[in-house]
Amino acid sequence: MLSKKIRKILVFGCIAAIFAAVGYWNISPERFLDQPVAKVDETAIDYYAVNAHSVQYLPDGKLQYEMTSDKVEHLKATEVTLLTNPDLNLFRGTQFPWHVQSERGEVNPDGTQVELIDSVRITRFDEKNRKTLITTTRMTVFPQQQYAQTDQPVRIDGAGGVSTGKGMKAYLKESRIHLLSNVRGQYEAR
């Protein structure tokens, strides 16, 4: 009988030791230490659209802009929207829009800034059907302010000649463009 008691005590002792070890493991001090933060995939896309089309109006009901893009992708981590082949007509409430195109674009989270990247082309025809074409490799557009700028080389074809320079500030509402440095011009004599 004594041996049965000893066996029971040993069995229960082993079970108690196992429970104690499991309990210690579950409430070990390491468990309460800061865990490393999971790495966020900066390129994770939470939604996208193909052949996107967007229209925005001014408070007075006139057309502000109309934009199409082959693809629109929204990055979850940064809230940045990526555009593939964006094509924008910026009307500014007038009938002679600025036509803006590029290979890629990035829109900041609140939509106040658009970065146009690669083969940027801005075209405008005036009331006399004269064409102005601005080309560069990269440009930042602020749609609400109707303003665009770049630090890259710029070429402007129009008004009977060609102007080139490095850097530009364009005030789209007033149709005023300032080239910042290394400005060169070639014009036809009439």
C-alpha positions in Angstrom: 0.0 0.0 0.0 2.8 2.3 0.7 4.2 1.8 -2.7 0.8 2.7 -4.2 0.8 5.9 -2.1 4.3 6.8 -3.3 3.4 6.1 -6.9 0.3 8.4 -6.6 2.4 11.1 -5.0 5.1 10.8 -7.7 2.5 10.9 -10.5 0.7 13.9 -8.9 4.0 15.6 -8.2 5.1 15.2 -11.8 1.8 16.6 -13.0 2.1 19.5 -10.6 5.6 20.1 -11.8 4.5 20.2 -15.4 1.6 22.6 -14.6 4.1 24.8 -12.7 6.5 24.8 -15.6 3.7 25.6 -18.1 2.3 28.3 -15.8 5.8 29.9 -15.4 6.3 29.8 -19.1 3.0 31.6 -19.8 3.7 34.3 -17.2 7.4 34.6 -17.7 8.8 38.1 -17.5 9.9 38.0 -21.1 6.3 37.9 -22.1 5.7 41.4 -20.7 8.7 43.0 -22.5 8.1 45.1 -25.6 7.7 42.9 -28.6 9.3 44.0 -31.9 6.9 46.0 -34.1 5.8 44.1 -37.1 7.4 45.4 -40.3 4.9 47.4 -42.5 5.1 46.8 -46.2 5.4 50.3 -47.6 4.3 49.0 -51.1 1.1 47.3 -49.9 -1.8 48.5 -52.0 -5.2 48.6 -50.2 -7.2 49.4 -53.3 -6.8 50.2 -57.0 -8.8 51.2 -60.1 -8.2 50.6 -63.8 -9.2 53.2 -66.4 -10.1 55.7 -63.7 -12.0 58.9 -64.5 -12.4 61.8 -62.1 -14.2 65.2 -62.5 -14.1 68.1 -60.0 -16.2 71.3 -60.2 -15.6 74.8 -58.7 -18.0 76.1 -56.1 -19.7 78.2 -58.8 -20.4 75.0 -60.8 -17.8 75.5 -63.5 -15.4 72.7 -64.4 -12.2 72.8 -62.4 -10.5 69.6 -63.8 -11.1 66.3 -65.5 -8.6 63.5 -65.1 -8.2 60.0 -66.5 -5.5 57.5 -65.6 -4.8 54.0 -66.9 -4.4 52.8 -63.3 -4.7 54.3 -59.8 -3.2 52.5 -56.8 -3.5 53.6 -53.2 -0.6 52.8 -50.9 -2.0 51.7 -47.5 1.1 52.7 -45.4 1.7 56.2 -46.7 -1.8 57.1 -48.1 -0.1 58.2 -51.3 -2.0 57.5 -54.6 0.1 56.3 -57.6 -1.1 57.2 -61.1 -0.1 55.4 -64.4 -0.3 57.6 -67.5 -2.3 60.4 -65.8 -4.1 62.8 -68.3 -5.5 66.0 -66.7 -7.4 68.9 -68.3 -7.2 71.7 -65.8 -10.0 74.1 -66.8 -9.8 76.6 -63.9 -13.4 77.6 -64.9 -12.3 78.7 -68.4 -12.8 77.2 -71.8 -9.1 76.9 -72.5 -7.7 74.2 -70.3 -4.1 73.3 -69.5 -3.7 69.7 -70.7 -1.2 67.9 -68.4 0.2 64.4 -69.1 3.0 62.2 -67.8 4.0 58.6 -67.6 3.5 58.4 -63.8 2.2 60.5 -61.0 2.0 60.5 -57.2 -0.8 62.3 -55.3 -0.2 63.2 -51.6 -2.8 62.0 -49.0 -4.9 65.1 -49.0 -4.8 65.7 -52.7 -3.2 69.1 -52.5 0.0 68.1 -54.4 0.6 66.0 -57.5 4.1 64.9 -58.5 4.3 64.3 -62.2 7.1 61.9 -63.2 8.7 61.1 -66.6 7.8 62.7 -69.9 5.8 65.5 -68.5 3.9 67.5 -71.1 1.7 70.5 -70.5 -0.2 71.9 -73.5 -2.5 74.9 -73.8 -4.3 76.5 -76.7 -5.4 80.2 -76.3 -8.4 82.0 -77.8 -6.5 82.5 -81.0 -5.7 78.8 -81.2 -2.0 79.4 -80.5 -0.3 76.4 -78.9 2.1 76.5 -75.9 3.9 73.2 -75.0 5.9 72.8 -71.8 8.1 69.6 -71.5 10.2 68.4 -68.6 11.0 65.2 -66.7 9.4 66.0 -63.4 7.0 68.6 -62.1 5.0 69.3 -58.9 1.5 70.6 -59.4 -0.7 72.2 -56.7 -4.2 72.0 -58.2 -6.0 74.2 -55.6 -3.5 77.0 -56.0 -3.3 76.5 -59.8 0.5 76.5 -59.5 3.2 74.2 -60.8 7.0 74.1 -60.3 10.1 72.1 -61.1 13.8 72.2 -60.6 14.4 70.2 -63.7 15.4 71.4 -67.2 12.3 72.8 -69.0 11.5 73.5 -72.7 8.7 75.8 -73.7 7.5 75.8 -77.4 5.2 78.6 -78.3 4.8 82.2 -79.1 6.9 81.9 -82.3 9.9 80.4 -80.6 11.5 78.1 -78.1 12.7 78.9 -74.5 14.7 76.6 -72.3 15.9 76.9 -68.8 16.5 75.1 -65.5 13.7 75.3 -63.1 10.3 76.8 -63.6 7.4 78.4 -61.7 4.1 78.4 -63.5 1.1 80.4 -62.3 -1.6 78.6 -64.3 -4.5 81.0 -63.5 -2.7 84.0 -64.8 -1.0 82.0 -67.6 2.4 83.3 -66.4 5.6 81.2 -66.5 9.0 82.0 -64.9 12.1 80.1 -65.9 14.5 80.2 -63.0 18.1 79.8 -64.4 20.2 79.1 -67.6 17.4 80.7 -69.7 17.9 80.6 -73.4 15.5 81.6 -76.2 15.2 81.2 -79.9 12.5 83.1 -81.8 11.4 83.6 -85.4 11.7 87.1 -86.8 8.6 88.4 -88.5 
